[in-house]
Amino acid sequence: MENKNHLDDMLSHFVGYGPYLEIDGERYIDAASGTFNLPLGYTNQRIAEKLKQQIDRCTHLSSAYTHEMSQYILSKLVKHTPAGINRIWLRDVSGSGAVECAIRIAQKATGRSGIISFFLAHHGQSLATAQISGNAFRIKDFHINIDGSIKIPAPASVLSGEQTQPETGQFVDLEQFIQLGSNDNIACLIIEPIQGNGGNIVFPVEFYRKIREICHQHGIIIIADEVQTGFGRTGTFFASTGYAKELEPDIIVFAKGAGGIGIPTGGVLMRDSLDVLESFEHSSTSGANPLSLVALNEIIDIIEDDHILANVQQNEAYLRDGLLELQYKYPDITGVRGVGYMYGFDTPTPDFAAQVIATANRHRLILRGSRYGKGRSLKVRPPLMCTREHLNEILHKLDLTFAELTAIKPEHREVAA
């Protein structure tokens, strides 16, 4: 007879607690926060207890019953949003869905369709969000067109990897792209305050200011895709109120960390003038389900009660300096860059980056790369509750990883020429 508990048996191989994941009894420390969606680590007793209580009540409610709950959560979030961002659309369980919602808002509010996005950007997995993302290899076999949309390069010095903070005179001429590359049909510009999947690319502050000025001149709505940067990742609740405050977005998209311990949730925050959608114009079956509402409500309180932002701010320099020390020690580490607990660095090639991930895994360290393995960058993004002791463990295992790879003669490395 087939084992009816086979799935239970498979899942029993994995047990998480805090920043640690045990696999068949072997303990790994996760420097990637799962898929960047575990700001509190794999478990948090406070959220877990609330979720268990809610499961016993119900796990699904029609959106007809969740509006009041969404507004209650909004009342907590507005304390952490840029001035004027005071409305919410809470109907999604993924970043892809929330980004599509933001696009619909911008298109309906402006009467235009086009979207400006950036090379190396990552805005989601759906057809539309993959299309506006800046990695063309992901859509070579799929076909969709959003009329009037254009992709533009980020500042040249950022993409070259030569500097972590580029000079302000090296920006792409956004005005020229709008005038010559579009047909006056641009509804919005969407930007990740720090490009995540593209390689942890940190834009200079002046770049945000230039974007804001030009978009305002042309009536183009600014969407900050904070799916990865939101909920404390950069040391402020949103990057748009901290490192990227000069952007002054009209819309903020969130997901990932909003679920605390990986509970799927996503939403859109906006200025009141952009609260234009009818209920039937964007929704999903599980949007604002009770479990995601519980997790979202609790993560906001935990960030405040447990001083999560202060923890990130106090330890950011320690993480940065530790990575810079490794960069000084190992020539294969270059371009250390980041904000808060969102750091990354470059390696010589994508193949070498894959080798680092595999070697780190043998040292019980979980890392993630960039651009679905096609990039040469590696990302170091520990859960936000990580202490200095946790950071020490991550840095030590990175040291062991590169020491092992350095001991391998270059001609024996499986890297691309």
KAZI-V840550 format. One record per residue. N is the residue number from 1. RES is the residue in three letters. PHI is phi in whole degrees, -180 to 180 (* if undefined). PSI is psi in whole degrees, 0 to 359 (999 if undefined). NEAR is the number of other C-alpha atoms within 10 Angstrom. Layout:
n->N res->RES phi->PHI psi->PSI near->NEAR
n->N res->RES phi->PHI psi->PSI near->NEAR
This chain:
n->1 res->MET phi->* psi->136 near->3
n->2 res->GLU phi->-62 psi->139 near->5
n->3 res->ASN phi->-70 psi->111 near->8
n->4 res->LYS phi->-70 psi->344 near->8
n->5 res->ASN phi->-103 psi->23 near->8
n->6 res->HIS phi->-59 psi->317 near->10
n->7 res->LEU phi->-64 psi->318 near->9
n->8 res->ASP phi->-58 psi->319 near->10
n->9 res->ASP phi->-63 psi->318 near->11
n->10 res->MET phi->-65 psi->315 near->9
n->11 res->LEU phi->-69 psi->336 near->10
n->12 res->SER phi->-67 psi->347 near->12
n->13 res->HIS phi->-71 psi->344 near->12
n->14 res->PHE phi->-119 psi->124 near->14
n->15 res->VAL phi->-136 psi->123 near->16
n->16 res->GLY phi->-112 psi->149 near->16
n->17 res->TYR phi->-156 psi->127 near->15
n->18 res->GLY phi->55 psi->227 near->19
n->19 res->PRO phi->-84 psi->6 near->24
n->20 res->TYR phi->-105 psi->144 near->23
n->21 res->LEU phi->-126 psi->120 near->22
n->22 res->GLU phi->-93 psi->128 near->16
n->23 res->ILE phi->-121 psi->113 near->15
n->24 res->ASP phi->51 psi->42 near->10
n->25 res->GLY phi->84 psi->352 near->10
n->26 res->GLU phi->-91 psi->129 near->12
n->27 res->ARG phi->-94 psi->125 near->17
n->28 res->TYR phi->-112 psi->146 near->19
n->29 res->ILE phi->-101 psi->133 near->25
n->30 res->ASP phi->-98 psi->106 near->28
n->31 res->ALA phi->-91 psi->12 near->25
n->32 res->ALA phi->-120 psi->2 near->25
n->33 res->SER phi->52 psi->52 near->27
n->34 res->GLY phi->69 psi->245 near->22
n->35 res->THR phi->-110 psi->46 near->13
n->36 res->PHE phi->65 psi->24 near->24
n->37 res->ASN phi->-123 psi->19 near->25
n->38 res->LEU phi->-124 psi->68 near->27
n->39 res->PRO phi->-62 psi->334 near->32
n->40 res->LEU phi->-103 psi->11 near->26
n->41 res->GLY phi->85 psi->190 near->26
n->42 res->TYR phi->-72 psi->333 near->21
n->43 res->THR phi->-141 psi->151 near->19
n->44 res->ASN phi->-149 psi->118 near->15
n->45 res->GLN phi->-60 psi->321 near->9
n->46 res->ARG phi->-62 psi->312 near->12
n->47 res->ILE phi->-69 psi->318 near->22
n->48 res->ALA phi->-59 psi->317 near->15
n->49 res->GLU phi->-65 psi->319 near->11
n->50 res->LYS phi->-64 psi->320 near->14
n->51 res->LEU phi->-66 psi->318 near->21
n->52 res->LYS phi->-61 psi->318 near->11
n->53 res->GLN phi->-63 psi->320 near->12
n->54 res->GLN phi->-70 psi->323 near->15
n->55 res->ILE phi->-59 psi->323 near->13
n->56 res->ASP phi->-71 psi->339 near->8
n->57 res->ARG phi->-88 psi->299 near->10
n->58 res->CYS phi->-175 psi->151 near->11
n->59 res->THR phi->-108 psi->352 near->13
n->60 res->HIS phi->-139 psi->140 near->17
n->61 res->LEU phi->-138 psi->141 near->15
n->62 res->SER phi->-61 psi->150 near->13
n->63 res->SER phi->-61 psi->344 near->19
n->64 res->ALA phi->-62 psi->338 near->8
n->65 res->TYR phi->-107 psi->356 near->11
n->66 res->THR phi->-107 psi->358 near->19
n->67 res->HIS phi->-60 psi->314 near->15
n->68 res->GLU phi->-62 psi->322 near->11
n->69 res->MET phi->-67 psi->319 near->16
n->70 res->SER phi->-61 psi->320 near->20
n->71 res->GLN phi->-69 psi->327 near->15
n->72 res->TYR phi->-65 psi->317 near->12
n->73 res->ILE phi->-65 psi->321 near->19
n->74 res->LEU phi->-58 psi->320 near->19
n->75 res->SER phi->-61 psi->334 near->14
n->76 res->LYS phi->-82 psi->322 near->13
n->77 res->LEU phi->-72 psi->327 near->19
n->78 res->VAL phi->-63 psi->342 near->16
n->79 res->LYS phi->-68 psi->343 near->12
n->80 res->HIS phi->-118 psi->8 near->16
n->81 res->THR phi->-103 psi->160 near->19
n->82 res->PRO phi->-60 psi->156 near->22
n->83 res->ALA phi->-55 psi->134 near->13
n->84 res->GLY phi->93 psi->345 near->15
n->85 res->ILE phi->-87 psi->101 near->22
n->86 res->ASN phi->-141 psi->16 near->19
n->87 res->ARG phi->-128 psi->158 near->20
n->88 res->ILE phi->-137 psi->147 near->24
n->89 res->TRP phi->-125 psi->110 near->26
n->90 res->LEU phi->-120 psi->78 near->29
n->91 res->ARG phi->-133 psi->17 near->26
n->92 res->ASP phi->-127 psi->161 near->28
n->93 res->VAL phi->-124 psi->12 near->24
n->94 res->SER phi->-148 psi->158 near->20
n->95 res->GLY phi->-66 psi->322 near->27
n->96 res->SER phi->-58 psi->312 near->23
n->97 res->GLY phi->-63 psi->319 near->28
n->98 res->ALA phi->-67 psi->322 near->31
n->99 res->VAL phi->-64 psi->318 near->31
n->100 res->GLU phi->-62 psi->324 near->21
n->101 res->CYS phi->-61 psi->314 near->23
n->102 res->ALA phi->-61 psi->321 near->28
n->103 res->ILE phi->-64 psi->316 near->24
n->104 res->ARG phi->-61 psi->319 near->18
n->105 res->ILE phi->-59 psi->311 near->25
n->106 res->ALA phi->-64 psi->318 near->29
n->107 res->GLN phi->-66 psi->317 near->19
n->108 res->LYS phi->-69 psi->321 near->15
n->109 res->ALA phi->-69 psi->328 near->16
n->110 res->THR phi->-101 psi->340 near->17
n->111 res->GLY phi->75 psi->10 near->12
n->112 res->ARG phi->-114 psi->171 near->17
n->113 res->SER phi->-120 psi->332 near->19
n->114 res->GLY phi->-69 psi->150 near->24
n->115 res->ILE phi->-128 psi->131 near->24
n->116 res->ILE phi->-95 psi->126 near->23
n->117 res->SER phi->-136 psi->177 near->24
n->118 res->PHE phi->-116 psi->149 near->20
n->119 res->PHE phi->-53 psi->142 near->17
n->120 res->LEU phi->72 psi->1 near->24
n->121 res->ALA phi->-69 psi->154 near->27
n->122 res->HIS phi->-134 psi->116 near->25
n->123 res->HIS phi->-120 psi->3 near->30
n->124 res->GLY phi->150 psi->181 near->20
n->125 res->GLN phi->-108 psi->348 near->15
n->126 res->SER phi->-73 psi->169 near->13
n->127 res->LEU phi->-57 psi->312 near->16
n->128 res->ALA phi->-68 psi->316 near->19
n->129 res->THR phi->-74 psi->329 near->19
n->130 res->ALA phi->-68 psi->325 near->21
n->131 res->GLN phi->-64 psi->322 near->25
n->132 res->ILE phi->-87 psi->353 near->26
n->133 res->SER phi->-74 psi->164 near->24
n->134 res->GLY phi->-103 psi->33 near->21
n->135 res->ASN phi->-127 psi->92 near->20
n->136 res->ALA phi->-64 psi->336 near->12
n->137 res->PHE phi->-62 psi->338 near->10
n->138 res->ARG phi->-76 psi->346 near->15
n->139 res->ILE phi->-124 psi->16 near->14
n->140 res->LYS phi->-64 psi->334 near->9
n->141 res->ASP phi->-104 psi->9 near->6
n->142 res->PHE phi->-131 psi->153 near->9
n->143 res->HIS phi->-136 psi->118 near->9
n->144 res->ILE phi->-155 psi->149 near->11
n->145 res->ASN phi->-136 psi->130 near->11
n->146 res->ILE phi->-106 psi->108 near->12
n->147 res->ASP phi->-54 psi->131 near->14
n->148 res->GLY phi->87 psi->2 near->17
n->149 res->SER phi->-80 psi->147 near->21
n->150 res->ILE phi->-139 psi->150 near->18
n->151 res->LYS phi->-111 psi->140 near->19
n->152 res->ILE phi->-130 psi->156 near->16
n->153 res->PRO phi->-75 psi->152 near->17
n->154 res->ALA phi->-78 psi->174 near->21
n->155 res->PRO phi->-50 psi->134 near->19
n->156 res->ALA phi->-57 psi->320 near->14
n->157 res->SER phi->-71 psi->337 near->17
n->158 res->VAL phi->-71 psi->313 near->20
n->159 res->LEU phi->-70 psi->336 near->19
n->160 res->SER phi->-72 psi->338 near->10
n->161 res->GLY phi->77 psi->8 near->19
n->162 res->GLU phi->-83 psi->339 near->12
n->163 res->GLN phi->-138 psi->149 near->15
n->164 res->THR phi->-91 psi->335 near->20
n->165 res->GLN phi->-130 psi->93 near->16
n->166 res->PRO phi->-65 psi->158 near->21
n->167 res->GLU phi->-70 psi->148 near->15
n->168 res->THR phi->-72 psi->343 near->13
n->169 res->GLY phi->-83 psi->5 near->9
n->170 res->GLN phi->-110 psi->27 near->13
n->171 res->PHE phi->-82 psi->152 near->18
n->172 res->VAL phi->-64 psi->146 near->15
n->173 res->ASP phi->-85 psi->86 near->14
n->174 res->LEU phi->-60 psi->321 near->18
n->175 res->GLU phi->-58 psi->317 near->15
n->176 res->GLN phi->-67 psi->320 near->10
n->177 res->PHE phi->-62 psi->319 near->14
n->178 res->ILE phi->-66 psi->316 near->18
n->179 res->GLN phi->-72 psi->319 near->10
n->180 res->LEU phi->-103 psi->337 near->10
n->181 res->GLY phi->-106 psi->357 near->15
n->182 res->SER phi->-126 psi->175 near->17
n->183 res->ASN phi->-123 psi->40 near->12
n->184 res->ASP phi->59 psi->31 near->14
n->185 res->ASN phi->-122 psi->27 near->18
n->186 res->ILE phi->-88 psi->120 near->26
n->187 res->ALA phi->-87 psi->320 near->27
n->188 res->CYS phi->-155 psi->160 near->28
n->189 res->LEU phi->-117 psi->131 near->24
n->190 res->ILE phi->-116 psi->135 near->25
n->191 res->ILE phi->-147 psi->137 near->23
n->192 res->GLU phi->-81 psi->126 near->26
n->193 res->PRO phi->-54 psi->325 near->28
n->194 res->ILE phi->-130 psi->124 near->27
n->195 res->GLN phi->-70 psi->121 near->22
n->196 res->GLY phi->-82 psi->285 near->25
n->197 res->ASN phi->-64 psi->337 near->23
n->198 res->GLY phi->-68 psi->345 near->23
n->199 res->GLY phi->131 psi->28 near->25
n->200 res->ASN phi->56 psi->52 near->25
n->201 res->ILE phi->-86 psi->120 near->26
n->202 res->VAL phi->-99 psi->118 near->25
n->203 res->PHE phi->-81 psi->149 near->23
n->204 res->PRO phi->-71 psi->148 near->20
n->205 res->VAL phi->-57 psi->321 near->17
n->206 res->GLU phi->-61 psi->331 near->17
n->207 res->PHE phi->-64 psi->318 near->21
n->208 res->TYR phi->-61 psi->318 near->20
n->209 res->ARG phi->-63 psi->317 near->15
n->210 res->LYS phi->-63 psi->317 near->19
n->211 res->ILE phi->-59 psi->313 near->21
n->212 res->ARG phi->-60 psi->313 near->20
n->213 res->GLU phi->-61 psi->314 near->13
n->214 res->ILE phi->-71 psi->319 near->14
n->215 res->CYS phi->-64 psi->321 near->19
n->216 res->HIS phi->-64 psi->322 near->12
n->217 res->GLN phi->-62 psi->327 near->9
n->218 res->HIS phi->-102 psi->5 near->14
n->219 res->GLY phi->66 psi->31 near->12
n->220 res->ILE phi->-94 psi->127 near->23
n->221 res->ILE phi->-74 psi->136 near->26
n->222 res->ILE phi->-99 psi->122 near->24
n->223 res->ILE phi->-108 psi->120 near->26
n->224 res->ALA phi->-93 psi->112 near->30
n->225 res->ASP phi->-83 psi->97 near->30
n->226 res->GLU phi->-105 psi->30 near->29
n->227 res->VAL phi->-58 psi->321 near->30
n->228 res->GLN phi->-97 psi->327 near->29
n->229 res->THR phi->-87 psi->344 near->31
n->230 res->GLY phi->-76 psi->168 near->24
n->231 res->PHE phi->61 psi->44 near->31
n->232 res->GLY phi->97 psi->354 near->26
n->233 res->ARG phi->-57 psi->325 near->28
n->234 res->THR phi->-100 psi->9 near->29
n->235 res->GLY phi->99 psi->348 near->27
n->236 res->THR phi->-122 psi->162 near->22
n->237 res->PHE phi->-56 psi->311 near->22
n->238 res->PHE phi->-121 psi->147 near->26
n->239 res->ALA phi->-61 psi->333 near->28
n->240 res->SER phi->-68 psi->348 near->26
n->241 res->THR phi->-109 psi->5 near->18
n->242 res->GLY phi->-131 psi->252 near->13
n->243 res->TYR phi->-57 psi->321 near->21
n->244 res->ALA phi->-104 psi->27 near->24
n->245 res->LYS phi->-64 psi->337 near->16
n->246 res->GLU phi->-68 psi->345 near->18
n->247 res->LEU phi->-68 psi->324 near->25
n->248 res->GLU phi->47 psi->63 near->22
n->249 res->PRO phi->-67 psi->159 near->27
n->250 res->ASP phi->-92 psi->334 near->23
n->251 res->ILE phi->-137 psi->140 near->29
n->252 res->ILE phi->-122 psi->130 near->29
n->253 res->VAL phi->-104 psi->135 near->29
n->254 res->PHE phi->-134 psi->157 near->27
n->255 res->ALA phi->-169 psi->222 near->31
n->256 res->LYS phi->35 psi->265 near->27
n->257 res->GLY phi->-61 psi->344 near->31
n->258 res->ALA phi->-65 psi->343 near->29
n->259 res->GLY phi->-91 psi->0 near->28
n->260 res->GLY phi->73 psi->295 near->31
n->261 res->ILE phi->-126 psi->32 near->24
n->262 res->GLY phi->97 psi->9 near->23
n->263 res->ILE phi->-72 psi->123 near->23
n->264 res->PRO phi->-64 psi->126 near->25
n->265 res->THR phi->-160 psi->155 near->29
n->266 res->GLY phi->-162 psi->156 near->28
n->267 res->GLY phi->-164 psi->176 near->26
n->268 res->VAL phi->-131 psi->130 near->27
n->269 res->LEU phi->-110 psi->145 near->26
n->270 res->MET phi->-156 psi->167 near->23
n->271 res->ARG phi->-71 psi->152 near->17
n->272 res->ASP phi->-62 psi->331 near->13
n->273 res->SER phi->-68 psi->345 near->12
n->274 res->LEU phi->-102 psi->8 near->20
n->275 res->ASP phi->-82 psi->74 near->16
n->276 res->VAL phi->-113 psi->350 near->13
n->277 res->LEU phi->-79 psi->142 near->15
n->278 res->GLU phi->-81 psi->158 near->8
n->279 res->SER phi->-59 psi->330 near->11
n->280 res->PHE phi->-84 psi->354 near->7
n->281 res->GLU phi->-87 psi->345 near->10
n->282 res->HIS phi->-163 psi->119 near->18
n->283 res->SER phi->-164 psi->171 near->19
n->284 res->SER phi->-145 psi->157 near->14
n->285 res->THR phi->-55 psi->316 near->13
n->286 res->SER phi->-99 psi->7 near->19
n->287 res->GLY phi->-60 psi->137 near->25
n->288 res->ALA phi->54 psi->37 near->30
n->289 res->ASN phi->-69 psi->159 near->24
n->290 res->PRO phi->-57 psi->324 near->21
n->291 res->LEU phi->-68 psi->317 near->25
n->292 res->SER phi->-68 psi->324 near->25
n->293 res->LEU phi->-63 psi->317 near->22
n->294 res->VAL phi->-63 psi->312 near->22
n->295 res->ALA phi->-63 psi->316 near->23
n->296 res->LEU phi->-64 psi->316 near->25
n->297 res->ASN phi->-62 psi->316 near->22
n->298 res->GLU phi->-70 psi->321 near->21
n->299 res->ILE phi->-64 psi->325 near->22
n->300 res->ILE phi->-62 psi->313 near->20
n->301 res->ASP phi->-66 psi->320 near->12
n->302 res->ILE phi->-67 psi->319 near->16
n->303 res->ILE phi->-56 psi->320 near->21
n->304 res->GLU phi->-77 psi->310 near->13
n->305 res->ASP phi->-68 psi->322 near->9
n->306 res->ASP phi->-96 psi->8 near->11
n->307 res->HIS phi->54 psi->46 near->12
n->308 res->ILE phi->-63 psi->319 near->23
n->309 res->LEU phi->-64 psi->319 near->20
n->310 res->ALA phi->-63 psi->322 near->16
n->311 res->ASN phi->-61 psi->315 near->20
n->312 res->VAL phi->-65 psi->315 near->27
n->313 res->GLN phi->-63 psi->319 near->17
n->314 res->GLN phi->-71 psi->331 near->15
n->315 res->ASN phi->-104 psi->356 near->17
n->316 res->GLU phi->-58 psi->312 near->22
n->317 res->ALA phi->-63 psi->326 near->14
n->318 res->TYR phi->-66 psi->317 near->15
n->319 res->LEU phi->-64 psi->313 near->26
n->320 res->ARG phi->-61 psi->312 near->20
n->321 res->ASP phi->-65 psi->323 near->12
n->322 res->GLY phi->-64 psi->319 near->18
n->323 res->LEU phi->-69 psi->322 near->24
n->324 res->LEU phi->-66 psi->324 near->18
n->325 res->GLU phi->-63 psi->320 near->15
n->326 res->LEU phi->-67 psi->324 near->20
n->327 res->GLN phi->-63 psi->319 near->17
n->328 res->TYR phi->-66 psi->326 near->12
n->329 res->LYS phi->-81 psi->325 near->13
n->330 res->TYR phi->-123 psi->117 near->15
n->331 res->PRO phi->-62 psi->340 near->12
n->332 res->ASP phi->-78 psi->355 near->18
n->333 res->ILE phi->-106 psi->121 near->21
n->334 res->THR phi->-138 psi->161 near->22
n->335 res->GLY phi->64 psi->37 near->18
n->336 res->VAL phi->-56 psi->131 near->23
n->337 res->ARG phi->-158 psi->155 near->22
n->338 res->GLY phi->158 psi->180 near->24
n->339 res->VAL phi->-144 psi->137 near->23
n->340 res->GLY phi->65 psi->233 near->25
n->341 res->TYR phi->-105 psi->36 near->29
n->342 res->MET phi->-127 psi->82 near->29
n->343 res->TYR phi->-118 psi->161 near->26
n->344 res->GLY phi->-159 psi->170 near->27
n->345 res->PHE phi->-156 psi->167 near->25
n->346 res->ASP phi->-101 psi->153 near->24
n->347 res->THR phi->-121 psi->173 near->19
n->348 res->PRO phi->-62 psi->319 near->17
n->349 res->THR phi->-149 psi->164 near->17
n->350 res->PRO phi->-59 psi->321 near->22
n->351 res->ASP phi->-65 psi->321 near->19
n->352 res->PHE phi->-68 psi->322 near->19
n->353 res->ALA phi->-59 psi->319 near->25
n->354 res->ALA phi->-64 psi->323 near->24
n->355 res->GLN phi->-67 psi->323 near->17
n->356 res->VAL phi->-62 psi->314 near->22
n->357 res->ILE phi->-60 psi->316 near->20
n->358 res->ALA phi->-67 psi->319 near->16
n->359 res->THR phi->-68 psi->318 near->21
n->360 res->ALA phi->-60 psi->322 near->22
n->361 res->ASN phi->-61 psi->324 near->17
n->362 res->ARG phi->-67 psi->334 near->13
n->363 res->HIS phi->-92 psi->13 near->17
n->364 res->ARG phi->64 psi->42 near->20
n->365 res->LEU phi->-126 psi->127 near->25
n->366 res->ILE phi->-96 psi->120 near->24
n->367 res->LEU phi->-124 psi->160 near->26
n->368 res->ARG phi->-130 psi->148 near->25
n->369 res->GLY phi->-97 psi->199 near->26
n->370 res->SER phi->-124 psi->157 near->22
n->371 res->ARG phi->53 psi->43 near->22
n->372 res->TYR phi->55 psi->39 near->12
n->373 res->GLY phi->87 psi->355 near->15
n->374 res->LYS phi->-91 psi->355 near->16
n->375 res->GLY phi->-103 psi->164 near->21
n->376 res->ARG phi->-102 psi->6 near->20
n->377 res->SER phi->-92 psi->152 near->30
n->378 res->LEU phi->-122 psi->148 near->28
n->379 res->LYS phi->-115 psi->137 near->24
n->380 res->VAL phi->-119 psi->102 near->26
n->381 res->ARG phi->-137 psi->78 near->27
n->382 res->PRO phi->-68 psi->158 near->30
n->383 res->PRO phi->-53 psi->148 near->30
n->384 res->LEU phi->-69 psi->343 near->27
n->385 res->MET phi->-85 psi->0 near->21
n->386 res->CYS phi->-64 psi->136 near->20
n->387 res->THR phi->-91 psi->178 near->14
n->388 res->ARG phi->-61 psi->326 near->16
n->389 res->GLU phi->-64 psi->320 near->9
n->390 res->HIS phi->-64 psi->316 near->18
n->391 res->LEU phi->-62 psi->320 near->19
n->392 res->ASN phi->-57 psi->317 near->14
n->393 res->GLU phi->-65 psi->318 near->14
n->394 res->ILE phi->-63 psi->312 near->24
n->395 res->LEU phi->-64 psi->321 near->20
n->396 res->HIS phi->-63 psi->318 near->15
n->397 res->LYS phi->-73 psi->329 near->21
n->398 res->LEU phi->-64 psi->318 near->22
n->399 res->ASP phi->-59 psi->313 near->19
n->400 res->LEU phi->-61 psi->321 near->15
n->401 res->THR phi->-63 psi->310 near->21
n->402 res->PHE phi->-75 psi->331 near->20
n->403 res->ALA phi->-63 psi->318 near->13
n->404 res->GLU phi->-65 psi->316 near->13
n->405 res->LEU phi->-69 psi->326 near->18
n->406 res->THR phi->-67 psi->329 near->14
n->407 res->ALA phi->-73 psi->342 near->8
n->408 res->ILE phi->-82 psi->128 near->11
n->409 res->LYS phi->-60 psi->139 near->8
n->410 res->PRO phi->-51 psi->321 near->10
n->411 res->GLU phi->-70 psi->347 near->7
n->412 res->HIS phi->-97 psi->356 near->7
n->413 res->ARG phi->-78 psi->140 near->13
n->414 res->GLU phi->-90 psi->75 near->11
n->415 res->VAL phi->-126 psi->159 near->15
n->416 res->ALA phi->-74 psi->151 near->9
n->417 res->ALA phi->-71 psi->999 near->6
